[in-house]
Amino acid sequence: MPHREYVLMIDNFEFGRLVVIGDLLLDQYVFGSVGRISPEAPVPVLLKSHQKVVPGGAANVAVNAAALGCSVALVGVVGADKNAAALKQALSLWPLITAQGLVEHSGWATISKMRVLSGQQQIVRIDEETVIEFPLELQNRLIEACKTALETADVLICSDYAKGVLSENVLQNVIDYARSKNIPVIVDPKRHNFSCYLVVSLITPNRGEMARATGFPLHPNQEVEHAAQAASAPFGGDVLLTRSEKGKIPWPRN
């Protein structure tokens, strides 16, 4: 039988205390206007007006939850670098988010995605990213940080961007611990096989992730329910398919 613990929280907007564990990113935006082409190369010259940084990845999930009034304990990995400092500063603007679960690793460079925009038009995105396999000692620190946060939590959210935090070891340990305390688990998946999410309450794949996991092309829309059934079967929980501007489809349907 599908898990339903999260439904009443959403219906009543009583979100309670969340733990979000996953890949932390720093999103940077550089704004300006383009008035000419460079004489050095056929590229636009941006006259910069301003820039901003905002939490990205799992940190963005935490910010969205805090904006709804949730208390959020955020768990993830940061480097000992300027991007980590900028991310922590951006998170400090949200008093409902606690960042004690941020684990620093000197061998990790905090991932950044910088978007350069002229007006509303994005010109280029510059990524700073080197994905590594986290050592077992670091994985254990993540597990312990998550377990500590779960002592006072109502829901666990695993936000996977396939950058290394949610390894098989970390994912299974934190899910098992949450379920041992009857804490519902929500996963935004990146794996091609959903069987590793056994006993979670809800997964939220997008169209591409669902298609890869089930083999259904999801075109036309009649295939969506068949894919949702196939996706739910390996782990026994509910599915919320996200489809960008086309909205979301829950399975099972109420």
N, C-alpha and C positions, 0 to 999 in steps of 0.2 A: 504494500500500500504506500502511495507517495506520501512524503512528509509534508506537514502543513503548518509547522510551528511559526513560520514567518508571516503567514497570511493575516493574522489578527494584528500583528504589529503594524503592518502596512495599512490595514483598514482604519485603525485608530490613530495613526500617526504617532504611536508610542514606540519609537525606534529603540529606545534604551541605550545600552552601552555596546559598542561594536569594537571588535578587533579586526583590523585590516592588515594582512600580511601579503607582501608581493614585491614586485620590481619597482623601485623608485626612480623617477626621471625628473629632470629639470627642463621645463619648457620655456624657451626664451623667444621673445618677439622683438624684432627691430622694425620700426615704422619710419616711413619717409615718403618722398615723391620722386618720380623719375621725369626729368625734363630733357634729357639728351642721351646720346649714345657715346660711349667712350671712344676716343681716338686711338686707344691702345689695342682694342679688340672690339668686335661687334657685340658688346654687352651693354645693358642699361647702367647708367650712373645714378645711384640712389643718393639723394640729399637727405640724410638722416634727421628726423625730428625728435624721436624719443624711442625708448625701449622699455620692456618690462619682463619680469620673470614670474612664473607661476608654477606651483607643484604639478608634476605630471605622473603618468602611470598610476601605480597604486596610491601615490600621494594625492593624485587628483580624485580618486575614489573617496579617500578620507575627507577631502575638502567638500565634496558634494554631500557626503553624509552629515558633516558638521553644519553645512548650510541649512539642512533640514532640521537641525536641533539635536543631532545625535552626539553623544560623547564617544570619541574615537581614540583608541590606542593604536598607533601605527608602528608596524614592525617591518624592517627591511635593512638593506645594506647600503652604506654610503662610503665614499672614499675620504681620504684626508686631503681634500682639495677645495678650491674656490667654488666649484659647483655645489659641493656639499654644504658649504657655508651659506650660499645663496638659497639653497633649498630649505635649510633650517630657518633662515630668516623669513622666507615666504610662509612657512608653516606656522611661525610664531604669531602671525597675524590672526590665527584661528585659535581662540582660547579653549575651544572644546576638543582640540586635538592634542594629545600627549605624545611626545616623541622619545620617550625613554627607551623604546624598543628599537631605535635606530642603531644598528651595529656597524661600527667603523672598521674598515679593512684597508690597510695601507697598500695592498696589492690590487686594489679596485679603483678605477676611475669612475666617478659619478657620471652617469649617462646624461647627456644634454642634447636637446634638439632645438636648434635655432632656426626660426622662420623669418625671412626677410620679406617685407610687404611694402608695396607702393599703393597707397590707398587701401582698397579691399583685395587687391590682387597679390597673391603670393608669388614672388619671383623665384626663390630658391629656398631649400631647407638644408642646413648644415648640421650633420650629426657628429657628435663625439661619443664613440661607443666601441668598447672592446669587451666582448663577452668571454668570460673564463669559467672554468669549472671550480666552484668554491671548495676549498679544502674541508675535510670532515670537521675539523675544529670550529670553523666558521659556521657550518651547517648546524652543529650542536648549539652554538651560541644563539642562532636564530630560533631554534626549537625551544630553548629555555626562555628566551625573551617572549615568545608567543605564549608559552604555557603560563608564565607569570601574568601576562595581560589577561588571559582567559579566566583567571581566578575571579574576576569581577565583571565578566562579560555576559551579554545576552545572545550575541550572534558572532560567528566568525566568517569573514569574507576573505577568500583567497583570490587575489588579483594577479593573474599570470600574464606577463608580457614576454615570456620565453627569454628572459635575460639571466636566468640562473638561480634566483632566490628559491623558487618553488621546485627544487629537485625532487626526485622520487622519495628520497629519505625525509626531507623536510615536510613535503606535502602529506605523506602518510602518517608521520608522527603527529603533526598538528591536527589533522582530521580525526585521528583515533583519539587523541586527548580531548578534543572538543566533544565528540560523541560520547565519550565515557562520562562526561559531565552534563549530558543531555543538552548541549548547546548546538543549535542548528548551524549548518555550514552551507554557505553560498560560494560557488566557484565560477569565475570567469575563465573559461578553459582555453588552453593553447595546444594541448596534446591531441594527436589524431585518433587516439583510442580512449573513449570515455570510461572504460572499465576501471581505471585507476581512481575514479571518483566514487567508488562504492560507498554507500551509506550517507553521501551528502544529500542535503535537502533540495538543492536547486542548482542547476548550471545555466549559464547565460551565454551560449555561443552566438556568434554572428553568422550570417548566411554562409560565408566561406568556410568557417570552422565546422559548421554543421555538415556541409557538403563533403568535406574531407573525411570527417569521422564516420559518415554513414554511406557514402557513395551515391547519395541521391543528388541530382543536379539542382533541385529546388526550383526548377522552371518546368511547367507553369506552377502557380501557387498551390495547385492540388497536391503537389508532391511534398509540401511542407509538413502536413500532418503525418504522412508516412515516415518522413525523416525524423520527426520529433518522437514518434513511437520507437523507431530504431535506436535513436540516441538515448532514450530513457531506459531501454531494456538492460544495458550492461551494468547500470548502477542503481536502478530502482527509484530514482528521485524524479523531480519535476524538471521541465525544460522551459526556459523563456528565450525564444529566438528573437534576436535583435536584427532589424533590417534597415538601419539608417533612416532615411526620410519616409520609409514605408511603414514605420512603427514596429510594434512588437507582437509576437504571437505566443501565448502560453500553452503548455501541454502538461497534463490533460486540461481540456477546456472545462470551465466550471458550468 
